[in-house]
């Protein structure tokens, strides 16, 4: 089954720190996250299986800074800015025992 065949559980507009990503989105599916958007070379789609994510971190929201960090086990961290609905993401990961959640105030 591809992501085109099902709707995400949660979707938000996304910007990545130090990476060009236009019209970026972060989507949550039952078994993975997907970061999608456009870069200088065309469209991109980064699937991140939930089982490969060791931690997510919600940070205080600085102006234009990263407020959400995804820490995969075997890849570089993704420093994200979720524009709207950050607390929906916190709730999802607080309720999910597969991933550790750290919330900074």
TARANOR-V883085 format. One line per field, one symbol per residue. phi: phi as a letter, one per 30 degrees, with the letter a starting at -180 (. if undefined). burial: I if it has 16 or more other ideal C-beta (glycine too) atoms within 10 Angstrom, else O. Layout:
phi->???
burial->???
This chain:
phi->.cdddbcddbbbdbbcdibdbchdbcbccecacbcblbbeckdbbcdbeedccdabbcceddeicdcacccddbbddcccbcdbiedddddedddcddbdbbccc
burial->OOOOOOOOOOIIOIIIOOOOIOOIIIIIIOOIIIIIIOOOOOOOOIOIOOOOIOOIIIIOOOOOOIIIIIIIOOOOOIIIIIOOOIOOIIOOIOOOOOIOIOOOO
